């Protein structure tokens, strides 16, 4: 009879250990789920920040590009004006020389 009590005791211990194991499994699954959710949230936050930085960079790049283009346009217009003025003066000189040669 002592053996039967020992078997019952061992069976009860086994059930208790299985219950603890199952509880530990469920806790581990919950922790894994929580860690995955936190990782997803961190990833989403990082992606959002990356998109915001990319948009900021593109906006800044567009502004800088427009400023460079405006500077070159102004420079080109100034050079064109200088060439036009110089050409106008030379044209006047050429007309005066032609008139001097043609008219007595």
Secondary structure, DSSP 8 states (H G I E B T S, - for coil): -HHHHHHHHHHHHHHHHHHHHHHHHHHHHHHHHHHHHHHHHHHHHHHHHHHHHHHHHHHHHHHHHHHHHHHHHHHHHHHHHHHHHHHHHHHHHHHHHHHHHH--
